[in-house]
């Protein structure tokens, strides 16, 4: 009898091995892509431009059209994928803890994610208002529609503050990228991981390319630009790793923590779509019809992916 029990244990032991978290392979692939592709897009201007790019080159029509397509992908991913998953996740977590609330907590957490990115970027913009110069490297990356343009400072004084302004910009974008990567790491289904990865890749590659152009125009040396781009490229994979670690928890409190982080990440997607990509691109009176078409195409792509359930 004992021998039979031992044989049973030996036969069963391989099945007792810990299973990898769902979607882990897709997350690892996404992590590598989010590191290498934005870094490659950011380093491209260092190889292509012998001289710092002009103001016209810093925001090309092709880059603007790609950003509009990314905006449509962000909008579809947020409204059709992240928001429903987040609301279901946090509702299940609260039910598991037997918590009944009269306060709209899920919507409040979503708003906090929105305001978190808003505060980070407005702090970066407030730093530039401390001096009368206009840091060109912030114009194409942070929303500036409601900010008055101060008078231009002489080049010598502007150059003295260039490194500080570039550091503030890169820090704001890096923290922003961590929150966006978090949204990917918290996903469990492989299809959801791929959809979020597509949205992030389109956006991050466009931002990295534009960031490199702006830093070069700010007269930063190529090694400093490459360091800033490497820091920016590593932040989304860091967020993916943090989100994957949180998603691995199986207890009710871990599920609640995951739901809160999903809400913050969804709020980040809302901010990127409605206050960063769309106002910046649609506010420029050029190529309006192609921009709208690409915006709808990005949204339609996410809709089609959800229908076929990749």
GUMARGU-589409 format. One record per residue (C-alpha): residue in three letters; x, y, z. Coordinates in Angstrom, 2 decimals, always signed. Layout:
% residues N
<rec><res>Ala</res><east>X</east><north>Y</north><up>Z</up></rec>
...
This chain:
% residues 310
<rec><res>Unk</res><east>+0.00</east><north>+0.00</north><up>+0.00</up></rec>
<rec><res>Unk</res><east>+2.85</east><north>+2.32</north><up>+0.92</up></rec>
<rec><res>Unk</res><east>+4.64</east><north>+1.43</north><up>-2.30</up></rec>
<rec><res>Unk</res><east>+1.54</east><north>+2.17</north><up>-4.30</up></rec>
<rec><res>Unk</res><east>+1.17</east><north>+5.53</north><up>-2.57</up></rec>
<rec><res>Unk</res><east>+4.81</east><north>+6.35</north><up>-3.26</up></rec>
<rec><res>Unk</res><east>+4.39</east><north>+5.42</north><up>-6.91</up></rec>
<rec><res>Unk</res><east>+1.32</east><north>+7.63</north><up>-7.09</up></rec>
<rec><res>Unk</res><east>+3.25</east><north>+10.53</north><up>-5.60</up></rec>
<rec><res>Unk</res><east>+6.11</east><north>+10.02</north><up>-8.04</up></rec>
<rec><res>Unk</res><east>+3.69</east><north>+9.84</north><up>-10.96</up></rec>
<rec><res>Unk</res><east>+1.85</east><north>+12.94</north><up>-9.82</up></rec>
<rec><res>Unk</res><east>+4.83</east><north>+15.06</north><up>-8.90</up></rec>
<rec><res>Unk</res><east>+5.52</east><north>+16.43</north><up>-12.42</up></rec>
<rec><res>Unk</res><east>+1.99</east><north>+17.81</north><up>-12.56</up></rec>
<rec><res>Unk</res><east>+2.59</east><north>+19.61</north><up>-9.27</up></rec>
<rec><res>Unk</res><east>+5.21</east><north>+21.86</north><up>-10.89</up></rec>
<rec><res>Unk</res><east>+4.35</east><north>+25.55</north><up>-10.86</up></rec>
<rec><res>Unk</res><east>+2.72</east><north>+26.68</north><up>-14.07</up></rec>
<rec><res>Unk</res><east>+3.94</east><north>+29.93</north><up>-15.69</up></rec>
<rec><res>Unk</res><east>+1.58</east><north>+32.91</north><up>-15.44</up></rec>
<rec><res>Unk</res><east>-0.87</east><north>+33.22</north><up>-18.34</up></rec>
<rec><res>Unk</res><east>+0.44</east><north>+35.21</north><up>-21.27</up></rec>
<rec><res>Unk</res><east>+4.02</east><north>+35.15</north><up>-19.98</up></rec>
<rec><res>Unk</res><east>+5.55</east><north>+34.32</north><up>-23.38</up></rec>
<rec><res>Unk</res><east>+3.68</east><north>+37.19</north><up>-25.05</up></rec>
<rec><res>Unk</res><east>+4.77</east><north>+39.55</north><up>-22.27</up></rec>
<rec><res>Unk</res><east>+8.42</east><north>+38.55</north><up>-22.64</up></rec>
<rec><res>Unk</res><east>+8.26</east><north>+39.13</north><up>-26.39</up></rec>
<rec><res>Unk</res><east>+6.51</east><north>+42.46</north><up>-25.86</up></rec>
<rec><res>Unk</res><east>+9.13</east><north>+43.47</north><up>-23.30</up></rec>
<rec><res>Unk</res><east>+11.93</east><north>+42.90</north><up>-25.81</up></rec>
<rec><res>Unk</res><east>+10.08</east><north>+44.77</north><up>-28.56</up></rec>
<rec><res>Unk</res><east>+9.28</east><north>+47.70</north><up>-26.27</up></rec>
<rec><res>Unk</res><east>+12.96</east><north>+47.96</north><up>-25.41</up></rec>
<rec><res>Unk</res><east>+14.54</east><north>+47.57</north><up>-28.85</up></rec>
<rec><res>Unk</res><east>+12.13</east><north>+49.23</north><up>-31.31</up></rec>
<rec><res>Unk</res><east>+11.72</east><north>+52.61</north><up>-29.52</up></rec>
<rec><res>Unk</res><east>+15.47</east><north>+52.66</north><up>-28.86</up></rec>
<rec><res>Unk</res><east>+16.15</east><north>+52.01</north><up>-32.55</up></rec>
<rec><res>Unk</res><east>+13.69</east><north>+54.72</north><up>-33.63</up></rec>
<rec><res>Unk</res><east>+15.28</east><north>+57.15</north><up>-31.19</up></rec>
<rec><res>Unk</res><east>+18.83</east><north>+56.42</north><up>-32.32</up></rec>
<rec><res>Unk</res><east>+17.91</east><north>+56.80</north><up>-36.01</up></rec>
<rec><res>Unk</res><east>+18.18</east><north>+60.64</north><up>-35.99</up></rec>
<rec><res>Unk</res><east>+21.68</east><north>+60.36</north><up>-34.49</up></rec>
<rec><res>Unk</res><east>+22.74</east><north>+58.39</north><up>-37.57</up></rec>
<rec><res>Unk</res><east>+20.73</east><north>+60.36</north><up>-40.14</up></rec>
<rec><res>Unk</res><east>+21.48</east><north>+63.97</north><up>-39.18</up></rec>
<rec><res>Unk</res><east>+24.98</east><north>+65.39</north><up>-39.27</up></rec>
<rec><res>Unk</res><east>+23.61</east><north>+68.76</north><up>-38.18</up></rec>
<rec><res>Unk</res><east>+20.85</east><north>+69.41</north><up>-35.60</up></rec>
<rec><res>Unk</res><east>+17.47</east><north>+69.19</north><up>-37.35</up></rec>
<rec><res>Unk</res><east>+15.52</east><north>+72.33</north><up>-38.08</up></rec>
<rec><res>Unk</res><east>+12.13</east><north>+73.16</north><up>-36.65</up></rec>
<rec><res>Unk</res><east>+10.41</east><north>+71.89</north><up>-39.79</up></rec>
<rec><res>Unk</res><east>+12.14</east><north>+68.52</north><up>-39.57</up></rec>
<rec><res>Unk</res><east>+11.29</east><north>+68.03</north><up>-35.91</up></rec>
<rec><res>Unk</res><east>+7.64</east><north>+67.36</north><up>-36.63</up></rec>
<rec><res>Unk</res><east>+7.34</east><north>+65.80</north><up>-40.07</up></rec>
<rec><res>Unk</res><east>+3.95</east><north>+65.02</north><up>-41.67</up></rec>
<rec><res>Unk</res><east>+4.75</east><north>+61.29</north><up>-41.70</up></rec>
<rec><res>Unk</res><east>+5.44</east><north>+61.30</north><up>-37.96</up></rec>
<rec><res>Unk</res><east>+2.23</east><north>+63.23</north><up>-37.35</up></rec>
<rec><res>Unk</res><east>+0.19</east><north>+60.71</north><up>-39.37</up></rec>
<rec><res>Unk</res><east>+1.75</east><north>+57.78</north><up>-37.51</up></rec>
<rec><res>Unk</res><east>+0.87</east><north>+59.49</north><up>-34.24</up></rec>
<rec><res>Unk</res><east>-2.78</east><north>+59.84</north><up>-35.36</up></rec>
<rec><res>Unk</res><east>-2.93</east><north>+56.14</north><up>-36.16</up></rec>
<rec><res>Unk</res><east>-1.44</east><north>+55.43</north><up>-32.71</up></rec>
<rec><res>Unk</res><east>-4.11</east><north>+57.68</north><up>-31.19</up></rec>
<rec><res>Unk</res><east>-6.84</east><north>+55.55</north><up>-32.77</up></rec>
<rec><res>Unk</res><east>-5.19</east><north>+52.39</north><up>-31.46</up></rec>
<rec><res>Unk</res><east>-4.92</east><north>+53.94</north><up>-27.98</up></rec>
<rec><res>Unk</res><east>-8.57</east><north>+55.01</north><up>-28.05</up></rec>
<rec><res>Unk</res><east>-9.81</east><north>+51.58</north><up>-29.10</up></rec>
<rec><res>Unk</res><east>-7.54</east><north>+49.75</north><up>-26.66</up></rec>
<rec><res>Unk</res><east>-8.67</east><north>+51.91</north><up>-23.76</up></rec>
<rec><res>Unk</res><east>-12.42</east><north>+52.05</north><up>-24.40</up></rec>
<rec><res>Unk</res><east>-12.97</east><north>+48.52</north><up>-25.77</up></rec>
<rec><res>Unk</res><east>-10.34</east><north>+46.50</north><up>-23.90</up></rec>
<rec><res>Unk</res><east>-8.71</east><north>+48.07</north><up>-20.84</up></rec>
<rec><res>Unk</res><east>-11.80</east><north>+49.72</north><up>-19.34</up></rec>
<rec><res>Unk</res><east>-14.09</east><north>+46.64</north><up>-19.47</up></rec>
<rec><res>Unk</res><east>-11.32</east><north>+44.40</north><up>-18.09</up></rec>
<rec><res>Unk</res><east>-10.54</east><north>+46.88</north><up>-15.32</up></rec>
<rec><res>Unk</res><east>-14.17</east><north>+47.29</north><up>-14.22</up></rec>
<rec><res>Unk</res><east>-14.69</east><north>+43.52</north><up>-14.16</up></rec>
<rec><res>Unk</res><east>-11.42</east><north>+42.96</north><up>-12.28</up></rec>
<rec><res>Unk</res><east>-11.99</east><north>+45.48</north><up>-9.51</up></rec>
<rec><res>Unk</res><east>-15.65</east><north>+44.43</north><up>-9.10</up></rec>
<rec><res>Unk</res><east>-14.56</east><north>+40.80</north><up>-8.64</up></rec>
<rec><res>Unk</res><east>-11.85</east><north>+41.85</north><up>-6.18</up></rec>
<rec><res>Unk</res><east>-14.30</east><north>+43.86</north><up>-4.06</up></rec>
<rec><res>Unk</res><east>-16.79</east><north>+40.99</north><up>-4.09</up></rec>
<rec><res>Unk</res><east>-14.02</east><north>+38.59</north><up>-3.00</up></rec>
<rec><res>Unk</res><east>-13.28</east><north>+40.86</north><up>-0.02</up></rec>
<rec><res>Unk</res><east>-17.04</east><north>+41.22</north><up>+0.64</up></rec>
<rec><res>Unk</res><east>-16.81</east><north>+45.00</north><up>+0.39</up></rec>
<rec><res>Unk</res><east>-19.88</east><north>+47.03</north><up>-0.53</up></rec>
<rec><res>Unk</res><east>-19.34</east><north>+50.67</north><up>-1.46</up></rec>
<rec><res>Unk</res><east>-21.71</east><north>+53.54</north><up>-2.07</up></rec>
<rec><res>Unk</res><east>-18.84</east><north>+55.62</north><up>-3.45</up></rec>
<rec><res>Unk</res><east>-17.92</east><north>+55.15</north><up>-7.16</up></rec>
<rec><res>Unk</res><east>-14.44</east><north>+53.82</north><up>-6.36</up></rec>
<rec><res>Unk</res><east>-13.62</east><north>+52.32</north><up>-9.81</up></rec>
<rec><res>Unk</res><east>-14.31</east><north>+55.61</north><up>-11.57</up></rec>
<rec><res>Unk</res><east>-12.37</east><north>+57.52</north><up>-8.88</up></rec>
<rec><res>Unk</res><east>-9.29</east><north>+55.31</north><up>-9.39</up></rec>
<rec><res>Unk</res><east>-9.55</east><north>+55.86</north><up>-13.14</up></rec>
<rec><res>Unk</res><east>-9.61</east><north>+59.63</north><up>-12.60</up></rec>
<rec><res>Unk</res><east>-6.58</east><north>+59.38</north><up>-10.30</up></rec>
<rec><res>Unk</res><east>-4.62</east><north>+57.67</north><up>-13.08</up></rec>
<rec><res>Unk</res><east>-5.61</east><north>+60.51</north><up>-15.40</up></rec>
<rec><res>Unk</res><east>-4.59</east><north>+63.19</north><up>-12.90</up></rec>
<rec><res>Unk</res><east>-1.34</east><north>+61.42</north><up>-12.03</up></rec>
<rec><res>Unk</res><east>+0.00</east><north>+61.83</north><up>-15.57</up></rec>
<rec><res>Unk</res><east>-1.49</east><north>+65.33</north><up>-15.80</up></rec>
<rec><res>Unk</res><east>+0.42</east><north>+66.43</north><up>-12.68</up></rec>
<rec><res>Unk</res><east>+3.70</east><north>+64.88</north><up>-13.88</up></rec>
<rec><res>Unk</res><east>+3.57</east><north>+66.64</north><up>-17.23</up></rec>
<rec><res>Unk</res><east>+2.37</east><north>+69.96</north><up>-15.84</up></rec>
<rec><res>Unk</res><east>+5.26</east><north>+69.94</north><up>-13.35</up></rec>
<rec><res>Unk</res><east>+7.63</east><north>+69.48</north><up>-16.28</up></rec>
<rec><res>Unk</res><east>+5.94</east><north>+72.36</north><up>-18.10</up></rec>
<rec><res>Unk</res><east>+6.02</east><north>+74.56</north><up>-14.99</up></rec>
<rec><res>Unk</res><east>+9.78</east><north>+74.14</north><up>-14.86</up></rec>
<rec><res>Unk</res><east>+10.15</east><north>+75.79</north><up>-18.25</up></rec>
<rec><res>Unk</res><east>+8.07</east><north>+78.77</north><up>-17.12</up></rec>
<rec><res>Unk</res><east>+10.63</east><north>+79.56</north><up>-14.45</up></rec>
<rec><res>Unk</res><east>+12.82</east><north>+80.98</north><up>-17.22</up></rec>
<rec><res>Unk</res><east>+11.74</east><north>+83.25</north><up>-20.10</up></rec>
<rec><res>Unk</res><east>+13.05</east><north>+80.84</north><up>-22.70</up></rec>
<rec><res>Unk</res><east>+10.96</east><north>+78.37</north><up>-24.63</up></rec>
<rec><res>Unk</res><east>+12.37</east><north>+74.83</north><up>-24.48</up></rec>
<rec><res>Unk</res><east>+11.75</east><north>+73.58</north><up>-27.97</up></rec>
<rec><res>Unk</res><east>+12.24</east><north>+69.97</north><up>-26.91</up></rec>
<rec><res>Unk</res><east>+8.94</east><north>+70.01</north><up>-25.01</up></rec>
<rec><res>Unk</res><east>+6.68</east><north>+71.34</north><up>-27.74</up></rec>
<rec><res>Unk</res><east>+6.03</east><north>+68.18</north><up>-29.73</up></rec>
<rec><res>Unk</res><east>+5.87</east><north>+65.83</north><up>-26.75</up></rec>
<rec><res>Unk</res><east>+3.89</east><north>+67.60</north><up>-24.04</up></rec>
<rec><res>Unk</res><east>+0.53</east><north>+69.33</north><up>-24.52</up></rec>
<rec><res>Unk</res><east>+1.00</east><north>+73.08</north><up>-24.88</up></rec>
<rec><res>Unk</res><east>-2.31</east><north>+74.24</north><up>-26.25</up></rec>
<rec><res>Unk</res><east>-3.22</east><north>+76.34</north><up>-23.19</up></rec>
<rec><res>Unk</res><east>+0.27</east><north>+77.63</north><up>-22.38</up></rec>
<rec><res>Unk</res><east>+1.26</east><north>+81.10</north><up>-23.45</up></rec>
<rec><res>Unk</res><east>+4.52</east><north>+81.32</north><up>-25.37</up></rec>
<rec><res>Unk</res><east>+7.02</east><north>+83.52</north><up>-23.52</up></rec>
<rec><res>Unk</res><east>+9.57</east><north>+85.66</north><up>-25.32</up></rec>
<rec><res>Unk</res><east>+12.67</east><north>+83.96</north><up>-26.66</up></rec>
<rec><res>Unk</res><east>+15.82</east><north>+84.26</north><up>-24.58</up></rec>
<rec><res>Unk</res><east>+19.30</east><north>+84.79</north><up>-26.04</up></rec>
<rec><res>Unk</res><east>+21.01</east><north>+81.53</north><up>-27.11</up></rec>
<rec><res>Unk</res><east>+23.75</east><north>+81.69</north><up>-24.46</up></rec>
<rec><res>Unk</res><east>+21.31</east><north>+81.87</north><up>-21.56</up></rec>
<rec><res>Unk</res><east>+19.02</east><north>+79.27</north><up>-23.13</up></rec>
<rec><res>Unk</res><east>+21.90</east><north>+76.83</north><up>-23.58</up></rec>
<rec><res>Unk</res><east>+22.80</east><north>+77.05</north><up>-19.90</up></rec>
<rec><res>Unk</res><east>+19.42</east><north>+75.62</north><up>-18.95</up></rec>
<rec><res>Unk</res><east>+19.16</east><north>+73.14</north><up>-21.84</up></rec>
<rec><res>Unk</res><east>+20.39</east><north>+70.14</north><up>-19.87</up></rec>
<rec><res>Unk</res><east>+18.01</east><north>+70.82</north><up>-16.97</up></rec>
<rec><res>Unk</res><east>+15.04</east><north>+71.17</north><up>-19.30</up></rec>
<rec><res>Unk</res><east>+15.99</east><north>+68.01</north><up>-21.17</up></rec>
<rec><res>Unk</res><east>+16.33</east><north>+66.11</north><up>-17.89</up></rec>
<rec><res>Unk</res><east>+12.89</east><north>+67.24</north><up>-16.73</up></rec>
<rec><res>Unk</res><east>+11.37</east><north>+66.25</north><up>-20.05</up></rec>
<rec><res>Unk</res><east>+12.98</east><north>+62.80</north><up>-20.10</up></rec>
<rec><res>Unk</res><east>+12.00</east><north>+62.19</north><up>-16.45</up></rec>
<rec><res>Unk</res><east>+8.35</east><north>+63.05</north><up>-17.14</up></rec>
<rec><res>Unk</res><east>+8.27</east><north>+60.82</north><up>-20.22</up></rec>
<rec><res>Unk</res><east>+10.04</east><north>+58.00</north><up>-18.35</up></rec>
<rec><res>Unk</res><east>+7.53</east><north>+58.00</north><up>-15.49</up></rec>
<rec><res>Unk</res><east>+4.76</east><north>+58.14</north><up>-18.07</up></rec>
<rec><res>Unk</res><east>+6.24</east><north>+55.11</north><up>-19.87</up></rec>
<rec><res>Unk</res><east>+6.33</east><north>+53.07</north><up>-16.64</up></rec>
<rec><res>Unk</res><east>+2.59</east><north>+53.57</north><up>-16.17</up></rec>
<rec><res>Unk</res><east>+1.90</east><north>+52.60</north><up>-19.78</up></rec>
<rec><res>Unk</res><east>+4.04</east><north>+49.45</north><up>-19.47</up></rec>
<rec><res>Unk</res><east>+2.15</east><north>+48.61</north><up>-16.30</up></rec>
<rec><res>Unk</res><east>-1.05</east><north>+48.33</north><up>-18.34</up></rec>
<rec><res>Unk</res><east>+0.55</east><north>+45.63</north><up>-20.48</up></rec>
<rec><res>Unk</res><east>+2.04</east><north>+43.67</north><up>-17.57</up></rec>
<rec><res>Unk</res><east>-1.32</east><north>+43.49</north><up>-15.79</up></rec>
<rec><res>Unk</res><east>-3.01</east><north>+41.73</north><up>-18.72</up></rec>
<rec><res>Unk</res><east>-3.53</east><north>+37.97</north><up>-18.50</up></rec>
<rec><res>Unk</res><east>-4.94</east><north>+36.97</north><up>-21.89</up></rec>
<rec><res>Unk</res><east>-2.41</east><north>+36.71</north><up>-24.70</up></rec>
<rec><res>Unk</res><east>-4.67</east><north>+38.61</north><up>-27.11</up></rec>
<rec><res>Unk</res><east>-4.99</east><north>+41.52</north><up>-24.67</up></rec>
<rec><res>Unk</res><east>-1.20</east><north>+41.59</north><up>-24.25</up></rec>
<rec><res>Unk</res><east>-0.71</east><north>+41.82</north><up>-28.02</up></rec>
<rec><res>Unk</res><east>-3.29</east><north>+44.58</north><up>-28.43</up></rec>
<rec><res>Unk</res><east>-1.76</east><north>+46.74</north><up>-25.70</up></rec>
<rec><res>Unk</res><east>+1.71</east><north>+46.02</north><up>-27.07</up></rec>
<rec><res>Unk</res><east>+0.67</east><north>+47.24</north><up>-30.53</up></rec>
<rec><res>Unk</res><east>-0.68</east><north>+50.50</north><up>-29.09</up></rec>
<rec><res>Unk</res><east>+2.45</east><north>+51.09</north><up>-27.02</up></rec>
<rec><res>Unk</res><east>+4.86</east><north>+50.28</north><up>-29.85</up></rec>
<rec><res>Unk</res><east>+3.23</east><north>+52.75</north><up>-32.24</up></rec>
<rec><res>Unk</res><east>+3.18</east><north>+55.51</north><up>-29.65</up></rec>
<rec><res>Unk</res><east>+6.62</east><north>+54.89</north><up>-28.13</up></rec>
<rec><res>Unk</res><east>+8.41</east><north>+54.68</north><up>-31.48</up></rec>
<rec><res>Unk</res><east>+6.91</east><north>+57.99</north><up>-32.59</up></rec>
<rec><res>Unk</res><east>+7.73</east><north>+59.65</north><up>-29.25</up></rec>
<rec><res>Unk</res><east>+11.30</east><north>+58.29</north><up>-29.19</up></rec>
<rec><res>Unk</res><east>+11.99</east><north>+59.59</north><up>-32.72</up></rec>
<rec><res>Unk</res><east>+10.55</east><north>+63.00</north><up>-31.87</up></rec>
<rec><res>Unk</res><east>+12.39</east><north>+63.11</north><up>-28.55</up></rec>
<rec><res>Unk</res><east>+15.72</east><north>+62.49</north><up>-30.26</up></rec>
<rec><res>Unk</res><east>+15.08</east><north>+65.27</north><up>-32.78</up></rec>
<rec><res>Unk</res><east>+14.15</east><north>+67.73</north><up>-30.06</up></rec>
<rec><res>Unk</res><east>+17.17</east><north>+66.91</north><up>-27.90</up></rec>
<rec><res>Unk</res><east>+19.47</east><north>+67.30</north><up>-30.90</up></rec>
<rec><res>Unk</res><east>+17.91</east><north>+70.66</north><up>-31.68</up></rec>
<rec><res>Unk</res><east>+18.55</east><north>+71.61</north><up>-28.06</up></rec>
<rec><res>Unk</res><east>+22.28</east><north>+71.25</north><up>-28.79</up></rec>
<rec><res>Unk</res><east>+22.77</east><north>+68.24</north><up>-26.54</up></rec>
<rec><res>Unk</res><east>+25.74</east><north>+66.06</north><up>-27.40</up></rec>
<rec><res>Unk</res><east>+25.01</east><north>+62.69</north><up>-29.06</up></rec>
<rec><res>Unk</res><east>+26.21</east><north>+60.63</north><up>-26.04</up></rec>
<rec><res>Unk</res><east>+23.81</east><north>+62.55</north><up>-23.77</up></rec>
<rec><res>Unk</res><east>+20.97</east><north>+62.06</north><up>-26.26</up></rec>
<rec><res>Unk</res><east>+21.72</east><north>+58.32</north><up>-26.48</up></rec>
<rec><res>Unk</res><east>+21.71</east><north>+58.04</north><up>-22.67</up></rec>
<rec><res>Unk</res><east>+18.35</east><north>+59.82</north><up>-22.44</up></rec>
<rec><res>Unk</res><east>+16.89</east><north>+57.55</north><up>-25.12</up></rec>
<rec><res>Unk</res><east>+18.16</east><north>+54.42</north><up>-23.37</up></rec>
<rec><res>Unk</res><east>+16.54</east><north>+55.57</north><up>-20.11</up></rec>
<rec><res>Unk</res><east>+13.28</east><north>+56.28</north><up>-21.90</up></rec>
<rec><res>Unk</res><east>+13.34</east><north>+52.91</north><up>-23.72</up></rec>
<rec><res>Unk</res><east>+13.89</east><north>+50.94</north><up>-20.48</up></rec>
<rec><res>Unk</res><east>+10.92</east><north>+52.42</north><up>-18.64</up></rec>
<rec><res>Unk</res><east>+8.10</east><north>+50.60</north><up>-20.47</up></rec>
<rec><res>Unk</res><east>+9.78</east><north>+47.17</north><up>-20.00</up></rec>
<rec><res>Unk</res><east>+10.20</east><north>+48.07</north><up>-16.32</up></rec>
<rec><res>Unk</res><east>+6.47</east><north>+48.75</north><up>-16.09</up></rec>
<rec><res>Unk</res><east>+5.75</east><north>+45.44</north><up>-17.86</up></rec>
<rec><res>Unk</res><east>+7.86</east><north>+43.59</north><up>-15.27</up></rec>
<rec><res>Unk</res><east>+6.16</east><north>+45.32</north><up>-12.33</up></rec>
<rec><res>Unk</res><east>+2.71</east><north>+44.62</north><up>-13.77</up></rec>
<rec><res>Unk</res><east>+3.56</east><north>+40.95</north><up>-14.38</up></rec>
<rec><res>Unk</res><east>+4.75</east><north>+40.56</north><up>-10.79</up></rec>
<rec><res>Unk</res><east>+1.55</east><north>+42.10</north><up>-9.43</up></rec>
<rec><res>Unk</res><east>-0.67</east><north>+40.05</north><up>-11.77</up></rec>
<rec><res>Unk</res><east>+0.90</east><north>+36.81</north><up>-10.45</up></rec>
<rec><res>Unk</res><east>-0.74</east><north>+37.28</north><up>-7.03</up></rec>
<rec><res>Unk</res><east>-3.79</east><north>+35.07</north><up>-6.47</up></rec>
<rec><res>Unk</res><east>-5.14</east><north>+36.33</north><up>-3.12</up></rec>
<rec><res>Unk</res><east>-8.08</east><north>+38.74</north><up>-2.80</up></rec>
<rec><res>Unk</res><east>-5.86</east><north>+41.59</north><up>-1.65</up></rec>
<rec><res>Unk</res><east>-3.47</east><north>+40.98</north><up>-4.54</up></rec>
<rec><res>Unk</res><east>-6.43</east><north>+41.04</north><up>-6.94</up></rec>
<rec><res>Unk</res><east>-7.57</east><north>+44.34</north><up>-5.44</up></rec>
<rec><res>Unk</res><east>-4.06</east><north>+45.78</north><up>-5.82</up></rec>
<rec><res>Unk</res><east>-4.01</east><north>+44.61</north><up>-9.42</up></rec>
<rec><res>Unk</res><east>-7.40</east><north>+46.21</north><up>-10.06</up></rec>
<rec><res>Unk</res><east>-6.23</east><north>+49.54</north><up>-8.64</up></rec>
<rec><res>Unk</res><east>-3.13</east><north>+49.49</north><up>-10.84</up></rec>
<rec><res>Unk</res><east>-5.24</east><north>+48.58</north><up>-13.88</up></rec>
<rec><res>Unk</res><east>-7.40</east><north>+51.62</north><up>-13.18</up></rec>
<rec><res>Unk</res><east>-4.37</east><north>+53.91</north><up>-12.95</up></rec>
<rec><res>Unk</res><east>-3.03</east><north>+52.46</north><up>-16.20</up></rec>
<rec><res>Unk</res><east>-6.40</east><north>+52.93</north><up>-17.95</up></rec>
<rec><res>Unk</res><east>-6.43</east><north>+56.54</north><up>-16.77</up></rec>
<rec><res>Unk</res><east>-2.98</east><north>+56.93</north><up>-18.31</up></rec>
<rec><res>Unk</res><east>-4.30</east><north>+55.68</north><up>-21.65</up></rec>
<rec><res>Unk</res><east>-7.18</east><north>+58.15</north><up>-21.46</up></rec>
<rec><res>Unk</res><east>-4.78</east><north>+61.01</north><up>-20.84</up></rec>
<rec><res>Unk</res><east>-2.41</east><north>+60.03</north><up>-23.65</up></rec>
<rec><res>Unk</res><east>-5.31</east><north>+59.79</north><up>-26.10</up></rec>
<rec><res>Unk</res><east>-7.41</east><north>+62.84</north><up>-25.24</up></rec>
<rec><res>Unk</res><east>-4.87</east><north>+65.37</north><up>-23.96</up></rec>
<rec><res>Unk</res><east>-1.63</east><north>+64.40</north><up>-25.66</up></rec>
<rec><res>Unk</res><east>-2.10</east><north>+62.77</north><up>-29.06</up></rec>
<rec><res>Unk</res><east>-5.44</east><north>+64.08</north><up>-30.37</up></rec>
<rec><res>Unk</res><east>-5.18</east><north>+67.80</north><up>-29.45</up></rec>
<rec><res>Unk</res><east>-1.57</east><north>+67.97</north><up>-30.59</up></rec>
<rec><res>Unk</res><east>-2.14</east><north>+66.37</north><up>-33.98</up></rec>
<rec><res>Unk</res><east>-5.65</east><north>+67.58</north><up>-34.84</up></rec>
<rec><res>Unk</res><east>-4.82</east><north>+71.13</north><up>-33.71</up></rec>
<rec><res>Unk</res><east>-2.36</east><north>+71.58</north><up>-36.59</up></rec>
<rec><res>Unk</res><east>-4.13</east><north>+72.81</north><up>-39.76</up></rec>
<rec><res>Unk</res><east>-2.43</east><north>+70.36</north><up>-42.10</up></rec>
<rec><res>Unk</res><east>-3.52</east><north>+67.00</north><up>-43.55</up></rec>
<rec><res>Unk</res><east>-6.74</east><north>+67.06</north><up>-41.53</up></rec>
<rec><res>Unk</res><east>-8.63</east><north>+64.47</north><up>-43.60</up></rec>
<rec><res>Unk</res><east>-5.76</east><north>+61.91</north><up>-43.69</up></rec>
<rec><res>Unk</res><east>-5.32</east><north>+62.34</north><up>-39.94</up></rec>
<rec><res>Unk</res><east>-8.98</east><north>+61.59</north><up>-39.26</up></rec>
<rec><res>Unk</res><east>-8.88</east><north>+58.60</north><up>-41.62</up></rec>
<rec><res>Unk</res><east>-5.82</east><north>+57.17</north><up>-39.85</up></rec>
<rec><res>Unk</res><east>-7.39</east><north>+57.82</north><up>-36.45</up></rec>
<rec><res>Unk</res><east>-10.46</east><north>+55.83</north><up>-37.50</up></rec>
<rec><res>Unk</res><east>-8.22</east><north>+53.15</north><up>-39.03</up></rec>
<rec><res>Unk</res><east>-6.38</east><north>+52.67</north><up>-35.75</up></rec>
<rec><res>Unk</res><east>-9.67</east><north>+52.36</north><up>-33.87</up></rec>
<rec><res>Unk</res><east>-11.03</east><north>+49.96</north><up>-36.50</up></rec>
<rec><res>Unk</res><east>-7.91</east><north>+47.80</north><up>-36.23</up></rec>
<rec><res>Unk</res><east>-8.44</east><north>+47.27</north><up>-32.49</up></rec>
<rec><res>Unk</res><east>-12.15</east><north>+46.62</north><up>-33.09</up></rec>
<rec><res>Unk</res><east>-11.36</east><north>+43.98</north><up>-35.70</up></rec>
<rec><res>Unk</res><east>-8.80</east><north>+42.31</north><up>-33.43</up></rec>
<rec><res>Unk</res><east>-11.38</east><north>+42.12</north><up>-30.64</up></rec>
<rec><res>Unk</res><east>-13.88</east><north>+40.54</north><up>-33.02</up></rec>
<rec><res>Unk</res><east>-11.58</east><north>+37.81</north><up>-34.26</up></rec>
<rec><res>Unk</res><east>-10.11</east><north>+37.22</north><up>-30.74</up></rec>
<rec><res>Unk</res><east>-6.47</east><north>+36.74</north><up>-31.63</up></rec>
